[in-house]
Amino acid sequence: MKKTIVIIGAGPAGLMAGLEALQNDLNVIIIEKSSFPGGKGASIKWGDYLVDYGPHVFHPATESLKKLMIKYSGGKEFQPKIMQSLYVEDQPMDYPFRISQAISHLKFTTNLKIFFDYFFVKLKSIVFKPPKTNFKEFGIANFGNTLYQICFGKYSERVWGCSAENISIEFAMRKLPSLSLRSLLIDSLSKRKKSHTSYHDSGFLYHENGIGTIFNNIAADLLERGVQFIYNSTIKELILKDGKIASVIVNDTEVYLDYLLTTMPLGELVSLISDKYCLFTKYSDAMQYRNTIFVNVILNRPQFSKFNWSFLVNERFIFNRVSEQKNLFPTFAPKNKTLITLEKVCKNSDPEWLRDACMWRSDVEKELGFFGVSGNEIDSIFINKLEKSYPFMYVGYEFQKINCLNDLASFKNLITTGRYGLSIDTDMHDSMQLGREAISYLINQKVSDFYTQHEEICKTRAA
Ligand SMILES: Cc1cc2nc3c(=O)[nH]c(=O)nc-3n(C[C@H](O)[C@H](O)[C@H](O)COP(=O)(O)OP(=O)(O)OC[C@H]3O[C@@H](n4cnc5c(N)ncnc54)[C@H](O)[C@@H]3O)c2cc1C
């Protein structure tokens, strides 16, 4: 008889795990909290408009992922040309960052400060190796204080709602991996190949009906191949027997299983397990997340800007990022209109989290005024919200996470994976890779190895 795997979550990680589980001849049941597949990679239709949860383009990190995405796009390979910018000192600068542009865009005095700070940091480092234990120290050591503050420091503090000294070094290394002012200078002054590479060099994939279409197609294929989907449902309880998860309670029904793979937020999983079985339940609150509010604004004009998205770095801004879906595909909005999405990252207790669409009007008018959009060009506003959209990698979170994962590893038929299951700031391709890889570790009872290697799985595949 076939063994049964229950997968919690039909996002990119859960769907990919479903495909891999079928390859391994398992009977697959997917339990999903919402009414549709795709997780945060879903696309939403709003009348004549199509939006994602903020910009969502796919980085084909491996050939096999690329093939898979093209297969579920009906064989079409759409590689959008993505234009991004950073608004620093009220000026849009290209992203990825070009030092030559910074020099020409920023004020002369700012440039002087940037160079002075950078050389000061580097000279000091000859005598005294600077500490790199958090985001701020990492940023200053690489960029000098001025450039770090205007491009990364203050912005990150706004997004994470805390001092950059409380943001982990792991996060800094993921976001600013090999950049330094020195490497940027060399790149811009010499004609040689860039000293750093990024997603932006190898391009992105998207779908003409929204990225979520690809995940809908994967879910449809899984369904056709016998996978059972249980939507609008969450797990109420995990039943443990002989050191294993024996079954789960869903909608008052007990579902028996051989393996459990979950992509729900790690803290929520941990809180489902009674502390009579494990020591780690005290860590459940230690996994922290930030929420995102997407304020979608329909404008009575054909285009807002040439950029797909812009990071609103300058302190004058209320929102963190603005994106324009129509720049991916002109059919995402009617000809004479466009839709832009303004993102605001916050936490549950912030008053903004409870605001409805009309309460955003004055902030939207103020923000768009900077871009020369007048109030009467605003047709309408609607909002989407994502709770726990960003895992918060704060200083010390690694220790808490390792405690959770070590204790969870005592259940040999359970793996937690994906961006939220591992509380790691991964993109869709990493999350899919983590979903796929988890299956073989689960079947081969190498649960602890999966946890010790998960960061490696992301790094090696994304290189
Ligand atoms: C604003 C924003 C922009 C992003 N942009 C990009 C981008 O451009 N490119 C990119 O590659 N990545 C991007 N990402 C990251 C990408 O969204 C994630 O990497 C990816 O969605 C993670 O997949 P996942 O399956 O691990 O988690 P999710 O997508 O969160 O899927 C998890 C699923 O589990 C379900 N679930 C949760 N709890 C339960 C429960 N208790 N019971 C049942 N079901 C449950 C959820 O409803 C969800 O469907 C972005 C993320 C955000 C927030």
The ligand as a MOL file (V3000), in Angstrom:
LIG
                    3D

  0  0  0     0  0            999 V3000
M  V30 BEGIN CTAB
M  V30 COUNTS 53 58 0 0 0
M  V30 BEGIN ATOM
M  V30 1 C 5.8960 41.6000 -0.8280 0
M  V30 2 C 6.6420 40.3740 -1.2800 0
M  V30 3 C 7.2690 40.3710 -2.5170 0
M  V30 4 C 7.9680 39.2460 -2.9480 0
M  V30 5 N 8.5540 39.2570 -4.1770 0
M  V30 6 C 9.1510 38.1500 -4.6430 0
M  V30 7 C 9.7070 38.1230 -5.9670 0
M  V30 8 O 9.6520 39.0920 -6.7240 0
M  V30 9 N 10.2990 36.9610 -6.3660 0
M  V30 10 C 10.3730 35.8520 -5.5700 0
M  V30 11 O 10.9020 34.8400 -6.0210 0
M  V30 12 N 9.8580 35.8630 -4.3220 0
M  V30 13 C 9.2530 36.9660 -3.8380 0
M  V30 14 N 8.7230 36.9680 -2.5710 0
M  V30 15 C 8.8780 35.7610 -1.7290 0
M  V30 16 C 7.8530 34.6790 -2.0750 0
M  V30 17 O 6.5550 35.1920 -1.9020 0
M  V30 18 C 8.0700 33.4940 -1.1420 0
M  V30 19 O 9.4000 33.0280 -1.2380 0
M  V30 20 C 7.1770 32.3030 -1.4480 0
M  V30 21 O 5.8300 32.6460 -1.5900 0
M  V30 22 C 7.3160 31.3220 -0.2950 0
M  V30 23 O 6.6450 30.1440 -0.5910 0
M  V30 24 P 6.1640 29.2070 0.5970 0
M  V30 25 O 5.3940 28.1140 -0.0240 0
M  V30 26 O 7.3180 28.8780 1.4410 0
M  V30 27 O 5.2150 30.1330 1.5020 0
M  V30 28 P 3.7300 30.8130 1.1090 0
M  V30 29 O 3.8270 31.3740 -0.2370 0
M  V30 30 O 3.4500 31.6550 2.2460 0
M  V30 31 O 2.8290 29.5260 1.0990 0
M  V30 32 C 2.4290 28.9270 2.3100 0
M  V30 33 C 0.9880 28.4830 2.1810 0
M  V30 34 O 0.6190 27.8590 3.4090 0
M  V30 35 C -0.6670 28.2940 3.7840 0
M  V30 36 N -0.7580 28.1670 5.2480 0
M  V30 37 C -0.1460 28.9210 6.1880 0
M  V30 38 N -0.4850 28.4920 7.4160 0
M  V30 39 C -1.3100 27.4470 7.2370 0
M  V30 40 C -1.9930 26.5780 8.1260 0
M  V30 41 N -1.8860 26.7120 9.4460 0
M  V30 42 N -2.7660 25.6010 7.6040 0
M  V30 43 C -2.8980 25.4550 6.2550 0
M  V30 44 N -2.2790 26.2490 5.3650 0
M  V30 45 C -1.4890 27.2260 5.8570 0
M  V30 46 C -0.7440 29.7250 3.3000 0
M  V30 47 O -2.0880 30.1320 3.1300 0
M  V30 48 C 0.0160 29.6410 1.9730 0
M  V30 49 O -0.8390 29.3340 0.9050 0
M  V30 50 C 8.0460 38.0910 -2.1040 0
M  V30 51 C 7.4100 38.0940 -0.8600 0
M  V30 52 C 6.7180 39.2150 -0.4410 0
M  V30 53 C 6.0450 39.2000 0.9000 0
M  V30 END ATOM
M  V30 BEGIN BOND
M  V30 1 1 1 2
M  V30 2 1 2 3
M  V30 3 2 2 52
M  V30 4 2 3 4
M  V30 5 1 4 5
M  V30 6 1 4 50
M  V30 7 2 5 6
M  V30 8 1 6 7
M  V30 9 1 6 13
M  V30 10 2 7 8
M  V30 11 1 7 9
M  V30 12 1 9 10
M  V30 13 2 10 11
M  V30 14 1 10 12
M  V30 15 2 12 13
M  V30 16 1 13 14
M  V30 17 1 14 15
M  V30 18 1 14 50
M  V30 19 1 15 16
M  V30 20 1 16 17
M  V30 21 1 16 18
M  V30 22 1 18 19
M  V30 23 1 18 20
M  V30 24 1 20 21
M  V30 25 1 20 22
M  V30 26 1 22 23
M  V30 27 1 23 24
M  V30 28 2 24 25
M  V30 29 1 24 26
M  V30 30 1 24 27
M  V30 31 1 27 28
M  V30 32 2 28 29
M  V30 33 1 28 30
M  V30 34 1 28 31
M  V30 35 1 31 32
M  V30 36 1 32 33
M  V30 37 1 33 34
M  V30 38 1 33 48
M  V30 39 1 34 35
M  V30 40 1 35 36
M  V30 41 1 35 46
M  V30 42 1 36 37
M  V30 43 1 36 45
M  V30 44 2 37 38
M  V30 45 1 38 39
M  V30 46 1 39 40
M  V30 47 2 39 45
M  V30 48 1 40 41
M  V30 49 2 40 42
M  V30 50 1 42 43
M  V30 51 2 43 44
M  V30 52 1 44 45
M  V30 53 1 46 47
M  V30 54 1 46 48
M  V30 55 1 48 49
M  V30 56 2 50 51
M  V30 57 1 51 52
M  V30 58 1 52 53
M  V30 END BOND
M  V30 END CTAB
M  END
